[in-house]
Amino acid sequence: MIKPIGSDTLLPLFVYDPEEHHALMKEAESLPSVTITSPAAGNAVMLGGGYFTPLKGFMNVADAMGAAEKMILTDGSFFPVPVMNLVDDDAIASIGDAKRIALRDPNVEGNPVLAVMDVENIEKVSEDQMGVMRDKVYRTDDPEHPGVAAFMSQGRNAISGPIQVLNFSYFQTDFPDTFRTAVEIRNEIQEHGWNTVVAFQTRNPMHRAHEELCHMAMKDVNADGVVIHMLLGKLKPGDIPAPVRDAAIRKMAELYFPPNTVMITGYGFDMLYAGPREAVLHAYFRQNMGATHFIVGRDHAGVGDYYGDFDAQTIFDEEVP
């Protein structure tokens, strides 16, 4: 099976050991806590599931700027977008000088603890730095762009450091048949006995051309199977809700794919709508989940008319280090 990026083995940050998990949940009750943003919660879920291997937690400002500007972190490793825990001044005041804090989930009633974090640094992020990250990742400063709006609405304090993830937010409970970690997908690929695997990203129901793309890609690379991997997190208004999309895709696979050639799965993350840069992120974590090939479609991860039809394809040749 293809290796994860930057590591011989997958590095999920979820705490699987029951005793350690119980101890951390108990410890978290006494720790200073902060309710994080939805984008940060999605990052934590992805880190927990191993999708962002080999990251250990949230980036500091230098690494976030490196990811945005060159897709290269300060240690020379590759990552295509900033992975940050941005909070407001009130949150910083509430945790004081604590070196260990609990991160609470903004998307689940009661804001349960999502992860425990070792605080390595708390840095002020300047408006200029926020602007550079916005412009590089989203290629626009338009506040109407849904990804820009979500990014710029966050606080200007970056809390960085390693995390230990304790649950997968609402994704595991709301989508028990679809949500899978990178660990689980790798295991299922091995159980199928697949070696060459195509991944397909979607935030919408699949139409006829999408189905044909999957068949063509499988034929072109002589793939054993395709993983249809749908986003389950927050979308912009007007997008098809995840349960409807899930049901439509399952019916399509039942009717048009031979047995043991397709896996239907999903991941917990808010859509960035970052077009080309998000396509690189999608390819990144599909390798980590075990795919050897990834379909990049027309205006992949795009919205409106912010990106050209094939920008998400040319970025791999023109910008990816």
VEXDREN-2710 file (C-alpha; in Angstrom, 1 decimal):
% VEXDREN-2710
k/r/px/py/pz
1/MET/0.0/0.0/0.0
2/ILE/1.1/3.5/-0.7
3/LYS/2.9/5.2/2.2
4/PRO/1.5/8.3/3.9
5/ILE/3.1/11.6/3.2
6/GLY/6.2/12.3/5.3
7/SER/5.9/9.1/7.3
8/ASP/6.3/5.3/7.0
9/THR/3.1/4.9/8.9
10/LEU/-0.1/6.8/9.4
11/LEU/0.0/9.1/12.5
12/PRO/-3.6/9.6/13.7
13/LEU/-3.9/11.9/16.7
14/PHE/-7.0/10.3/18.1
15/VAL/-6.4/8.5/21.5
16/TYR/-7.3/4.9/20.9
17/ASP/-6.1/3.4/24.1
18/PRO/-9.2/3.2/26.4
19/GLU/-7.4/3.9/29.7
20/GLU/-5.5/6.8/28.3
21/HIS/-8.7/8.2/26.7
22/HIS/-10.6/7.9/30.0
23/ALA/-7.7/9.6/31.9
24/LEU/-7.6/12.5/29.3
25/MET/-11.3/13.0/29.5
26/LYS/-11.1/13.3/33.3
27/GLU/-8.1/15.6/33.1
28/ALA/-9.9/17.8/30.5
29/GLU/-12.6/18.6/33.1
30/SER/-10.1/20.5/35.2
31/LEU/-8.3/22.2/32.4
32/PRO/-8.9/25.8/31.2
33/SER/-10.9/25.4/28.0
34/VAL/-11.8/27.3/24.9
35/THR/-14.6/26.7/22.4
36/ILE/-12.8/26.7/19.1
37/THR/-14.2/27.7/15.6
38/SER/-15.8/25.3/13.2
39/PRO/-12.8/25.4/10.8
40/ALA/-10.5/24.6/13.7
41/ALA/-12.8/21.7/14.9
42/GLY/-12.7/20.3/11.4
43/ASN/-8.9/20.5/11.5
44/ALA/-8.9/18.6/14.8
45/VAL/-11.1/15.9/13.3
46/MET/-8.8/15.5/10.3
47/LEU/-5.8/15.4/12.5
48/GLY/-7.4/12.8/14.7
49/GLY/-8.3/10.6/11.8
50/GLY/-4.7/10.6/10.4
51/TYR/-5.6/12.5/7.3
52/PHE/-3.1/15.3/8.0
53/THR/-0.2/13.0/8.8
54/PRO/2.5/13.9/9.8
55/LEU/1.2/17.0/11.5
56/LYS/1.2/16.8/15.3
57/GLY/-1.3/19.6/15.9
58/PHE/-2.0/23.2/15.1
59/MET/0.6/25.3/13.3
60/ASN/2.3/28.4/14.6
61/VAL/2.3/31.6/12.5
62/ALA/5.6/30.9/10.8
63/ASP/4.4/27.4/9.6
64/ALA/1.0/28.7/8.6
65/MET/2.6/31.5/6.5
66/GLY/5.0/29.0/5.0
67/ALA/2.1/26.7/4.1
68/ALA/0.2/29.6/2.5
69/GLU/3.0/31.2/0.6
70/LYS/5.1/28.2/-0.6
71/MET/3.3/25.1/0.8
72/ILE/6.5/24.5/2.8
73/LEU/6.7/24.5/6.6
74/THR/9.7/25.8/8.5
75/ASP/11.2/22.3/8.9
76/GLY/11.1/21.9/5.1
77/SER/8.1/19.6/5.0
78/PHE/5.2/20.0/2.6
79/PHE/1.7/21.0/3.5
80/PRO/-0.7/22.9/1.2
81/VAL/-2.8/25.1/3.6
82/PRO/-2.5/26.6/7.0
83/VAL/-3.9/24.4/9.8
84/MET/-4.6/26.9/12.6
85/ASN/-6.5/27.3/15.9
86/LEU/-7.5/31.0/15.6
87/VAL/-9.4/32.4/18.6
88/ASP/-10.5/35.8/19.8
89/ASP/-9.1/37.9/22.7
90/ASP/-11.7/36.7/25.2
91/ALA/-10.6/33.1/24.6
92/ILE/-7.0/34.0/25.3
93/ALA/-8.0/35.8/28.5
94/SER/-9.9/32.7/29.6
95/ILE/-6.9/30.4/29.4
96/GLY/-4.3/32.8/30.8
97/ASP/-0.8/31.3/30.8
98/ALA/-2.0/27.7/30.9
99/LYS/0.3/25.3/29.1
100/ARG/-2.4/22.6/28.6
101/ILE/-6.0/23.3/27.6
102/ALA/-9.1/21.6/26.5
103/LEU/-10.6/22.4/23.1
104/ARG/-14.4/22.4/23.0
105/ASP/-16.5/21.6/20.0
106/PRO/-18.6/24.5/18.6
107/ASN/-20.8/22.2/16.5
108/VAL/-22.2/19.9/19.2
109/GLU/-24.7/20.9/21.9
110/GLY/-23.1/21.5/25.2
111/ASN/-19.7/22.1/23.6
112/PRO/-18.1/18.8/24.7
113/VAL/-14.3/18.4/24.8
114/LEU/-13.0/17.6/21.3
115/ALA/-9.2/17.5/22.1
116/VAL/-6.6/18.3/24.7
117/MET/-3.8/20.6/23.6
118/ASP/-0.3/21.4/24.8
119/VAL/0.2/25.1/24.3
120/GLU/3.6/25.8/22.7
121/ASN/2.9/29.3/21.6
122/ILE/0.2/32.0/21.5
123/GLU/0.8/34.6/18.8
124/LYS/-1.0/37.6/17.5
125/VAL/-1.7/37.3/13.8
126/SER/-1.5/40.7/12.1
127/GLU/-4.0/41.8/9.5
128/ASP/-1.2/41.8/6.9
129/GLN/-0.5/38.1/7.7
130/MET/-4.2/37.2/7.6
131/GLY/-4.4/39.0/4.2
132/VAL/-1.4/37.1/2.8
133/MET/-2.9/33.7/3.9
134/ARG/-6.3/34.7/2.4
135/ASP/-4.8/35.8/-0.9
136/LYS/-2.5/32.8/-1.3
137/VAL/-5.0/30.1/-0.3
138/TYR/-8.2/31.6/-1.8
139/ARG/-6.7/33.7/-4.6
140/THR/-9.2/36.5/-3.7
141/ASP/-9.9/39.1/-1.1
142/ASP/-13.6/39.2/-1.8
143/PRO/-15.5/39.0/1.5
144/GLU/-18.4/37.4/-0.3
145/HIS/-16.3/34.3/-1.1
146/PRO/-17.6/31.7/1.5
147/GLY/-14.1/30.4/2.3
148/VAL/-12.7/33.9/2.7
149/ALA/-15.7/34.9/4.9
150/ALA/-15.2/31.9/7.2
151/PHE/-11.4/32.4/7.4
152/MET/-11.5/36.1/8.1
153/SER/-14.3/35.8/10.7
154/GLN/-11.9/34.0/13.1
155/GLY/-9.9/35.6/15.9
156/ARG/-6.5/37.0/15.5
157/ASN/-4.7/34.9/18.1
158/ALA/-3.1/31.7/17.0
159/ILE/-2.7/28.9/19.6
160/SER/-0.2/26.4/18.4
161/GLY/1.0/23.0/19.6
162/PRO/0.3/19.3/19.6
163/ILE/-3.2/17.9/20.3
164/GLN/-4.7/14.6/21.5
165/VAL/-8.1/14.1/19.9
166/LEU/-10.9/12.5/22.0
167/ASN/-13.8/12.3/19.6
168/PHE/-14.8/13.0/16.0
169/SER/-17.4/15.7/16.7
170/TYR/-20.9/15.0/15.2
171/PHE/-19.6/13.1/12.2
172/GLN/-19.4/9.7/13.8
173/THR/-22.9/9.9/15.3
174/ASP/-24.7/11.7/12.4
175/PHE/-23.1/9.7/9.6
176/PRO/-22.2/6.3/11.2
177/ASP/-22.4/4.4/7.8
178/THR/-20.3/7.0/5.9
179/PHE/-17.8/8.8/8.1
180/ARG/-14.4/7.0/8.1
181/THR/-11.0/8.0/9.4
182/ALA/-7.9/7.5/7.2
183/VAL/-7.1/4.6/9.5
184/GLU/-10.4/2.9/8.7
185/ILE/-10.2/3.5/5.0
186/ARG/-6.7/2.1/4.8
187/ASN/-7.8/-1.0/6.7
188/GLU/-10.8/-1.5/4.4
189/ILE/-8.7/-1.1/1.3
190/GLN/-6.4/-3.9/2.7
191/GLU/-9.4/-6.0/3.5
192/HIS/-10.6/-5.7/-0.2
193/GLY/-7.2/-6.7/-1.4
194/TRP/-6.9/-3.5/-3.5
195/ASN/-3.5/-2.2/-4.6
196/THR/-4.3/0.5/-7.1
197/VAL/-7.0/2.8/-5.8
198/VAL/-8.7/5.8/-7.3
199/ALA/-10.2/8.5/-5.0
200/PHE/-13.1/10.8/-6.0
201/GLN/-14.0/13.9/-4.1
202/THR/-17.5/15.3/-3.9
203/ARG/-19.6/17.7/-2.0
204/ASN/-22.7/17.1/-4.3
205/PRO/-24.6/14.1/-5.6
206/MET/-22.8/12.5/-8.5
207/HIS/-24.2/12.9/-11.9
208/ARG/-23.6/10.8/-15.0
209/ALA/-20.3/12.5/-16.0
210/HIS/-18.9/12.0/-12.5
211/GLU/-19.8/8.3/-12.7
212/GLU/-18.1/8.0/-16.0
213/LEU/-15.0/9.9/-14.7
214/CYS/-14.6/7.2/-12.1
215/HIS/-15.0/4.4/-14.6
216/MET/-12.6/6.0/-17.0
217/ALA/-10.0/6.6/-14.3
218/MET/-10.2/3.1/-13.0
219/LYS/-9.8/1.7/-16.5
220/ASP/-6.8/4.1/-17.3
221/VAL/-4.8/3.1/-14.3
222/ASN/-6.1/-0.5/-14.1
223/ALA/-7.5/0.2/-10.6
224/ASP/-8.9/-2.4/-8.3
225/GLY/-11.4/0.0/-6.8
226/VAL/-12.6/3.6/-6.3
227/VAL/-13.2/5.3/-3.0
228/ILE/-15.9/7.9/-3.3
229/HIS/-15.0/10.2/-0.5
230/MET/-17.6/12.9/0.3
231/LEU/-17.3/15.9/2.5
232/LEU/-19.6/15.8/5.5
233/GLY/-18.9/19.2/7.1
234/LYS/-20.3/22.6/6.7
235/LEU/-21.2/23.9/3.2
236/LYS/-22.4/27.2/1.8
237/PRO/-26.2/27.9/1.6
238/GLY/-27.7/26.1/-1.4
239/ASP/-25.5/23.1/-1.5
240/ILE/-27.1/19.6/-1.2
241/PRO/-27.3/18.4/2.4
242/ALA/-25.0/15.5/3.2
243/PRO/-27.8/12.9/4.0
244/VAL/-29.4/13.5/0.6
245/ARG/-26.1/13.3/-1.2
246/ASP/-25.1/10.1/0.6
247/ALA/-28.4/8.4/-0.3
248/ALA/-28.1/9.4/-4.0
249/ILE/-24.5/8.3/-4.3
250/ARG/-25.2/4.9/-2.6
251/LYS/-28.0/4.2/-5.1
252/MET/-25.8/5.2/-8.0
253/ALA/-23.0/2.8/-6.8
254/GLU/-25.5/0.0/-6.3
255/LEU/-26.8/0.3/-9.9
256/TYR/-23.7/1.2/-11.9
257/PHE/-20.6/-0.3/-10.2
258/PRO/-19.7/-4.0/-10.0
259/PRO/-19.5/-5.6/-6.5
260/ASN/-16.2/-5.0/-4.6
261/THR/-15.1/-2.1/-6.8
262/VAL/-16.4/0.9/-4.9
263/MET/-16.3/2.2/-1.3
264/ILE/-18.6/5.0/-0.2
265/THR/-17.1/7.0/2.6
266/GLY/-16.9/10.5/4.0
267/TYR/-14.7/12.8/6.0
268/GLY/-15.4/15.5/8.7
269/PHE/-14.2/18.9/7.4
270/ASP/-15.7/22.2/6.5
271/MET/-15.5/23.1/2.8
272/LEU/-12.9/25.8/2.1
273/TYR/-14.0/26.5/-1.5
274/ALA/-10.4/27.3/-2.2
275/GLY/-10.3/25.9/-5.7
276/PRO/-6.8/25.0/-6.8
277/ARG/-5.2/25.0/-3.3
278/GLU/-8.0/22.9/-1.9
279/ALA/-7.4/20.4/-4.7
280/VAL/-3.9/20.0/-3.5
281/LEU/-5.1/19.4/0.0
282/HIS/-7.6/16.9/-1.3
283/ALA/-4.9/15.0/-3.1
284/TYR/-2.7/15.2/0.0
285/PHE/-5.0/13.5/2.4
286/ARG/-6.3/11.0/-0.2
287/GLN/-2.7/9.6/-0.4
288/ASN/-2.7/9.4/3.4
289/MET/-6.0/7.4/3.4
290/GLY/-4.4/4.9/0.9
291/ALA/-5.4/6.1/-2.6
292/THR/-2.7/5.8/-5.3
293/HIS/-4.6/8.1/-7.7
294/PHE/-6.9/11.1/-7.3
295/ILE/-9.4/12.6/-9.8
296/VAL/-9.2/16.4/-10.1
297/GLY/-12.2/17.6/-11.9
298/ARG/-13.2/20.8/-13.7
299/ASP/-13.2/23.8/-11.3
300/HIS/-12.4/21.4/-8.5
301/ALA/-13.5/22.8/-5.1
302/GLY/-14.4/26.0/-6.8
303/VAL/-17.3/28.4/-6.2
304/GLY/-18.8/31.1/-8.4
305/ASP/-16.3/32.3/-11.0
306/TYR/-13.3/32.8/-8.8
307/TYR/-11.2/30.1/-10.5
308/GLY/-10.6/28.9/-14.0
309/ASP/-11.9/25.6/-15.1
310/PHE/-8.5/23.9/-15.0
311/ASP/-6.6/25.9/-12.4
312/ALA/-7.0/23.0/-10.0
313/GLN/-5.1/20.8/-12.4
314/THR/-2.3/23.1/-13.5
315/ILE/-1.4/24.0/-9.9
316/PHE/0.2/20.6/-9.5
317/ASP/2.7/21.3/-12.3
318/GLU/3.1/25.0/-11.7
319/GLU/3.1/25.5/-7.9
320/VAL/3.3/22.3/-5.9
321/PRO/6.9/21.9/-4.7
END
